[in-house]
Amino acid sequence: MRIVIADDSVLLREGVSRLLAEAGFDVVGQAGDADELLREVADKNPDVAIVDIRMPPTHTDEGLRAARELRTRHPKLGVLVLSQYVRPSYAFELLADNASGVGYLLKDRVSDLRELTDAVKRVGAGGSVLDPSVVSQLVGRRRPGHDPLDDLSDREREVLALMAEGRSNRAIAERLFIAERTVEKHVKNILMKLRITESQADHRRVLAVLAYLGS
């Protein structure tokens, strides 16, 4: 899998590049700002672009805007955005149109090679990745009036959180040490209780769950 990394910190770029190379990925390009990122992707044709949200010149959301531009120009490109802060609004903006091949991960996860490589592989394969810290904040948000989340069992809330992260039924089963058929039953119950239309596509399911959690 071919990777391009964009971050204005040379130290972070080199660190991530080395970690991914050790994990068997091919880092074909690096960029220090959004314009350079767009050029690198056009020239190197990678499978995944790893992009820091805050880049020059203003260090606000240049990376996020570049990520959305990449999605428009290169629909098959996987884009994994890194953020230093838990910002659900950034995640919603990134995933708004299509959650396929998109990820939002906190920079703290980068030091965990297993977490990083799993995210890159899932995004590169067309899946979705949402940082557990963002999901936890969304699931824990209180809503006025009766909250359908209160109708979920503890296990269903665990499954819901993993669904929102972009995990497949098989991955959820492995994480919770339960049978995949049991996960399927939990998912059906969750979607029914939250009045979410069921979908076989993982990324569409993520969009539906996020639409509810963000409401």
C-alpha positions as CSV (number, residue, x, y, z in Angstrom):
1,M,0.0,0.0,0.0
2,R,1.4,3.4,-1.1
3,I,1.3,6.3,1.4
4,V,1.7,10.1,1.2
5,I,2.1,11.9,4.5
6,A,1.4,15.6,5.0
7,D,2.3,17.5,8.2
8,D,4.3,20.7,8.7
9,S,6.4,19.0,11.4
10,V,9.3,17.2,9.8
11,L,9.9,15.2,13.0
12,L,6.3,13.8,12.9
13,R,6.4,13.1,9.2
14,E,9.6,11.2,9.5
15,G,8.4,9.3,12.6
16,V,5.2,8.2,11.0
17,S,7.0,7.3,7.8
18,R,9.5,5.1,9.7
19,L,6.7,3.4,11.6
20,L,4.7,2.6,8.5
21,A,7.8,1.5,6.6
22,E,8.6,-1.0,9.4
23,A,5.0,-2.2,9.2
24,G,5.5,-3.0,5.4
25,F,3.9,0.1,3.9
26,D,5.5,2.1,1.0
27,V,5.8,5.8,1.9
28,V,6.1,7.4,-1.5
29,G,5.9,11.1,-0.6
30,Q,5.8,13.7,2.1
31,A,4.4,17.2,2.2
32,G,4.7,20.2,4.5
33,D,1.6,22.1,3.4
34,A,-1.7,21.6,1.6
35,D,-0.5,22.7,-1.8
36,E,2.5,20.4,-1.7
37,L,0.2,17.6,-0.6
38,L,-2.1,18.0,-3.6
39,R,0.9,17.9,-5.9
40,E,2.4,14.9,-4.2
41,V,-0.9,12.9,-4.5
42,A,-1.2,13.9,-8.2
43,D,2.4,12.9,-8.9
44,K,2.7,9.7,-6.8
45,N,-0.8,8.3,-7.1
46,P,-0.9,6.8,-3.5
47,D,-3.5,4.5,-2.0
48,V,-3.8,6.6,1.2
49,A,-3.0,10.1,2.2
50,I,-2.3,10.8,5.9
51,V,-3.1,14.5,6.5
52,D,-2.7,16.8,9.6
53,I,-5.7,19.0,10.0
54,R,-3.7,22.1,11.0
55,M,-1.1,23.1,8.5
56,P,0.5,26.4,7.1
57,P,-0.2,29.2,6.7
58,T,-2.9,29.7,9.4
59,H,-2.7,26.3,11.1
60,T,-6.4,26.1,11.4
61,D,-8.2,23.8,9.0
62,E,-6.0,23.8,5.9
63,G,-5.5,20.0,6.1
64,L,-9.2,19.4,6.4
65,R,-9.9,21.5,3.4
66,A,-7.1,19.7,1.5
67,A,-8.5,16.3,2.5
68,R,-11.9,17.2,1.1
69,E,-10.3,18.5,-2.1
70,L,-8.4,15.2,-2.4
71,R,-11.7,13.3,-2.1
72,T,-13.1,15.3,-5.0
73,R,-10.1,15.0,-7.2
74,H,-9.3,11.4,-6.4
75,P,-12.5,9.5,-5.3
76,K,-10.6,6.2,-4.8
77,L,-8.0,7.7,-2.5
78,G,-8.2,6.8,1.1
79,V,-7.8,9.8,3.4
80,L,-6.8,9.5,7.1
81,V,-6.9,12.9,8.9
82,L,-4.9,13.4,12.1
83,S,-6.0,15.9,14.7
84,Q,-4.5,17.0,18.0
85,Y,-7.9,17.7,19.5
86,V,-11.2,15.9,19.8
87,R,-13.4,17.9,17.4
88,P,-16.6,16.0,16.4
89,S,-17.4,18.9,14.0
90,Y,-14.3,18.2,12.0
91,A,-15.2,14.5,11.8
92,F,-18.7,15.3,10.6
93,E,-17.4,17.7,8.0
94,L,-15.0,15.1,6.7
95,L,-17.5,12.3,6.6
96,A,-20.5,14.3,5.5
97,D,-20.8,13.2,1.9
98,N,-19.3,9.7,1.9
99,A,-17.7,7.8,4.8
100,S,-16.1,5.3,2.5
101,G,-12.3,5.4,2.6
102,V,-12.2,8.2,5.2
103,G,-10.7,8.3,8.7
104,Y,-10.4,10.7,11.6
105,L,-7.7,9.8,14.2
106,L,-6.2,11.7,17.1
107,K,-2.4,12.2,16.9
108,D,-2.0,10.3,20.2
109,R,-2.9,7.1,18.4
110,V,0.1,7.5,16.0
111,S,2.5,6.2,18.6
112,D,0.5,2.9,18.8
113,L,1.7,1.1,15.7
114,R,-1.1,-1.4,15.8
115,E,-3.7,1.3,16.0
116,L,-2.1,3.3,13.2
117,T,-1.6,0.4,10.8
118,D,-5.2,-0.8,11.4
119,A,-6.6,2.6,10.6
120,V,-4.4,2.9,7.4
121,K,-5.5,-0.5,6.2
122,R,-9.2,0.1,6.8
123,V,-9.2,3.4,5.1
124,G,-7.1,2.1,2.2
125,A,-9.6,-0.8,1.8
126,G,-12.5,1.7,1.6
127,G,-13.6,1.4,5.2
128,S,-14.2,4.1,7.8
129,V,-12.3,5.1,10.9
130,L,-13.4,7.4,13.7
131,D,-11.4,7.9,16.8
132,P,-12.8,6.2,19.9
133,S,-12.5,9.5,21.8
134,V,-14.8,11.3,19.4
135,V,-17.3,8.4,19.5
136,S,-17.2,8.4,23.3
137,Q,-18.0,12.1,23.4
138,L,-20.9,11.7,20.9
139,V,-22.4,8.6,22.7
140,G,-22.2,10.4,26.0
141,R,-23.9,13.5,24.8
142,R,-27.3,14.1,26.5
143,R,-30.3,15.0,24.5
144,P,-33.4,16.9,25.6
145,G,-36.5,14.8,26.3
146,H,-36.5,11.0,26.0
147,D,-33.1,9.8,24.7
148,P,-33.4,6.5,22.7
149,L,-29.8,5.7,23.8
150,D,-31.3,5.1,27.3
151,D,-33.2,2.2,25.8
152,L,-30.0,0.4,24.8
153,S,-28.5,-2.2,27.0
154,D,-24.9,-1.9,28.1
155,R,-23.8,-4.4,25.4
156,E,-25.7,-2.6,22.7
157,R,-24.0,0.7,23.7
158,E,-20.7,-1.0,23.3
159,V,-21.6,-2.3,19.9
160,L,-23.0,1.1,18.9
161,A,-19.7,2.7,19.8
162,L,-17.7,0.2,17.7
163,M,-20.2,0.7,14.8
164,A,-19.6,4.4,14.9
165,E,-15.8,3.8,14.8
166,G,-16.4,2.1,11.5
167,R,-15.9,-1.5,12.7
168,S,-17.5,-4.4,10.7
169,N,-19.6,-7.0,12.5
170,R,-16.7,-9.4,12.4
171,A,-14.3,-6.8,14.0
172,I,-16.9,-6.0,16.7
173,A,-17.3,-9.7,17.4
174,E,-13.5,-10.2,17.8
175,R,-13.2,-7.1,20.0
176,L,-16.0,-8.1,22.3
177,F,-15.3,-11.9,22.2
178,I,-18.8,-12.8,21.1
179,A,-20.2,-14.6,18.0
180,E,-20.7,-12.6,14.8
181,R,-24.4,-13.7,14.8
182,T,-24.8,-12.2,18.2
183,V,-23.4,-8.9,16.9
184,E,-25.8,-9.0,14.0
185,K,-28.7,-9.3,16.5
186,H,-27.4,-6.4,18.6
187,V,-27.0,-4.2,15.4
188,K,-30.6,-4.9,14.3
189,N,-31.8,-4.0,17.8
190,I,-29.8,-0.8,17.9
191,L,-30.9,0.3,14.5
192,M,-34.5,-0.4,15.3
193,K,-34.4,1.4,18.7
194,L,-32.7,4.4,17.1
195,R,-35.0,4.3,14.1
196,I,-32.0,4.1,11.7
197,T,-32.5,2.4,8.3
198,E,-30.4,-0.8,8.1
199,S,-27.6,-1.0,5.5
200,Q,-25.2,-3.8,4.5
201,A,-22.5,-1.4,3.7
202,D,-20.3,-0.5,6.7
203,H,-19.6,3.0,5.6
204,R,-23.3,3.8,5.1
205,R,-24.0,2.3,8.5
206,V,-21.4,4.7,10.0
207,L,-23.1,7.7,8.3
208,A,-26.5,6.7,9.7
209,V,-25.1,6.2,13.2
210,L,-23.2,9.5,13.1
211,A,-26.2,11.3,11.7
212,Y,-28.2,10.2,14.8
213,L,-25.4,10.9,17.3
214,G,-24.8,14.3,15.8
215,S,-28.4,15.3,15.9
